[in-house]
């Protein structure tokens, strides 16, 4: 029987312009990435992560790629950076690197057979940015993004999602079940994160049980791609 083994890993989140996804993923694979998961989202400024005024913050279609990395992490990150430097006209977006406490996969070939480690990123593994993730009922993300921007967030990306709750979950937790959801990723500077969280959590969607959840993750590294 195969064991489930855990090991340290990095999660690379690429938030890219509509036509950049295939180019960047190809560069990541050439640099050692084993694969990734692609999602389409509606962006509000993250692919133009800079102070370019409202014209740069209009809603655009974005491609999001999630890929877990282990020993190949540095090589993959360099490959992604080079893709942006070599083709800035066609590659644009934002890359976030998050320290994953453990990456689990079946198999016994790994030397690391410990239980999932309770490991958090150290102070030296912070970029000064925070990823704020909101999972809410469908139709709420635009308003959340509006108040987050007013509180200091620079941009965000909205993805369509589905809940996985069952009728038994509803009975147990005493909450209303909404299968259609939205997932909103917001990047904020650490010094603005508390104000953004307070603004978000002050909305009526979070006053109802089951209306949504919010959690934050420190960003280890962040870099822009392209122009």
C-alpha positions in Angstrom: 0.0 0.0 0.0 1.3 3.5 -0.9 1.8 5.9 2.0 0.7 9.5 1.8 3.9 11.6 2.2 4.2 15.2 3.0 6.9 17.7 2.1 7.5 21.4 2.0 6.2 23.1 -1.1 5.5 26.5 -2.7 2.2 27.5 -4.3 2.7 29.7 -7.3 -0.4 31.7 -8.3 -0.2 33.4 -11.7 -2.8 36.1 -12.3 -2.4 36.9 -16.0 -3.9 38.8 -18.9 -6.3 36.8 -21.0 -3.8 35.8 -23.6 -0.7 35.3 -21.4 -1.7 32.1 -19.7 -0.5 29.6 -22.3 2.8 31.4 -22.8 3.6 31.6 -19.1 2.6 28.0 -18.4 4.7 26.8 -21.3 7.7 28.7 -19.8 7.0 27.2 -16.4 6.9 23.7 -17.7 10.2 24.2 -19.6 11.7 25.3 -16.3 10.5 22.2 -14.4 6.9 22.7 -13.4 5.0 19.4 -13.3 1.7 21.0 -14.3 -1.0 23.4 -13.1 -4.6 24.2 -12.8 -6.1 27.0 -15.0 -9.1 29.1 -14.0 -10.7 32.0 -15.8 -11.6 35.1 -13.7 -12.7 38.7 -13.9 -10.0 41.0 -12.9 -10.1 44.4 -11.2 -6.6 45.8 -11.6 -4.3 43.0 -10.5 -2.8 42.4 -13.9 -2.0 46.1 -13.9 -0.7 46.1 -10.4 0.4 49.7 -10.2 -0.9 53.2 -9.7 -2.1 54.0 -13.3 -5.4 55.4 -12.4 -8.9 54.1 -13.0 -8.4 53.2 -16.6 -5.9 50.5 -15.5 -8.5 49.1 -13.0 -11.4 48.4 -15.4 -12.7 44.8 -15.4 -10.8 42.5 -17.7 -10.7 38.8 -18.4 -7.9 37.1 -16.6 -6.3 33.6 -16.5 -5.3 32.2 -13.2 -2.9 29.3 -12.9 -2.2 27.5 -9.7 0.9 25.2 -9.5 2.6 23.5 -6.6 6.3 23.3 -6.7 9.0 21.6 -4.7 12.7 21.3 -5.6 12.0 23.0 -8.9 10.5 26.2 -7.3 13.5 28.6 -8.0 13.9 27.3 -11.5 10.2 27.7 -12.3 10.1 31.2 -10.8 13.1 32.3 -12.9 11.4 30.8 -16.0 8.3 32.7 -15.4 10.2 36.0 -14.8 12.2 35.5 -18.1 8.9 34.9 -20.0 7.8 38.4 -19.0 11.2 40.0 -19.8 11.5 38.3 -23.2 8.0 39.0 -24.4 6.6 42.0 -22.5 4.1 42.8 -25.2 2.3 39.5 -24.8 3.0 38.5 -21.2 1.5 40.6 -18.5 0.3 39.9 -15.0 1.2 39.2 -11.4 2.9 36.2 -9.7 2.5 35.4 -6.1 4.5 32.8 -4.2 3.0 31.3 -1.0 4.6 29.0 1.4 2.6 25.8 1.6 2.8 24.1 4.9 2.8 20.7 3.3 2.3 19.1 -0.1 0.7 15.7 0.1 1.0 13.1 -2.6 0.6 9.3 -2.7 3.8 7.2 -2.9 6.6 5.9 -0.8 9.6 7.2 -2.8 9.9 10.4 -0.8 12.5 10.5 2.1 10.1 12.8 4.0 7.5 10.5 5.6 6.6 12.7 8.5 3.1 13.8 9.3 1.9 17.1 7.8 4.3 19.6 9.4 2.8 22.6 11.3 5.1 25.0 9.5 4.4 28.7 8.8 6.5 31.1 6.8 9.1 32.9 8.8 9.4 36.7 8.9 12.2 36.5 6.3 9.8 34.9 3.9 7.4 37.9 3.5 7.0 40.3 0.6 5.1 42.9 2.6 1.9 41.8 0.9 -1.1 39.8 2.0 -3.5 37.7 -0.1 -7.1 38.1 1.2 -9.4 35.4 0.0 -13.2 35.8 0.2 -15.6 32.9 -0.6 -19.1 34.4 -0.8 -22.5 33.8 -2.2 -22.9 34.6 -5.9 -23.3 38.3 -6.8 -21.5 39.7 -3.7 -17.9 40.0 -5.1 -18.3 43.3 -6.9 -19.5 45.2 -3.8 -16.7 43.6 -1.7 -14.2 44.6 -4.3 -15.5 48.2 -4.2 -15.2 48.6 -0.5 -11.8 46.8 -0.4 -10.4 49.3 -3.0 -11.7 52.2 -1.0 -9.9 50.8 2.1 -6.6 50.5 0.2 -6.6 47.3 -1.8 -5.0 47.7 -5.2 -7.0 45.1 -7.1 -8.6 41.7 -7.1 -9.8 38.8 -9.2 -13.2 37.2 -9.1 -13.8 33.5 -10.0 -17.0 31.6 -10.3 -17.2 28.7 -7.8 -19.6 26.1 -6.5 -20.3 25.1 -2.9 -19.8 21.5 -1.8 -22.2 21.5 1.1 -25.0 18.9 1.6 -28.4 19.0 3.2 -26.8 17.4 6.3 -24.3 20.3 6.5 -27.2 22.7 6.6 -28.9 20.8 9.5 -25.6 20.6 11.4 -24.3 24.1 11.0 -27.7 25.8 10.9 -26.8 27.9 7.8 -28.5 28.4 4.4 -26.9 26.5 1.6 -25.9 28.4 -1.6 -24.4 26.2 -4.3 -23.4 29.1 -6.5 -20.5 31.1 -5.1 -17.8 33.5 -6.0 -14.2 33.4 -4.9 -12.4 36.8 -4.7 -8.6 37.1 -4.4 -7.4 40.5 -3.2 -3.8 41.6 -2.8 -3.1 44.2 -0.2 0.0 45.8 1.4 0.4 44.5 5.0 -0.2 48.0 6.4 -3.6 48.2 4.6 -4.7 44.7 5.3 -6.5 45.4 8.6 -8.4 48.3 7.1 -9.4 46.2 4.1 -10.6 43.3 6.3 -12.6 45.7 8.5 -14.3 47.2 5.5 -15.1 43.8 4.0 -16.4 42.3 7.2 -18.6 45.3 7.8 -20.8 44.4 4.8 -24.2 42.8 5.3 -23.2 39.6 3.4 -21.0 38.7 6.5 -23.8 39.4 9.0 -25.7 36.3 8.0 -24.5 32.8 9.1 -23.1 31.1 6.0 -22.9 34.3 4.0 -19.2 34.0 3.4 -15.8 33.5 4.8 -12.6 35.5 4.6 -9.0 34.4 5.3 -5.6 35.9 4.8 -2.3 34.4 3.7 1.1 36.1 3.8 2.7 36.4 0.4 6.3 35.2 0.4 7.3 36.7 -2.9 5.5 38.8 -5.5 6.6 40.1 -8.9 5.0 41.6 -12.0 5.3 40.2 -15.5 5.6 42.2 -18.7 5.2 45.9 -18.9 
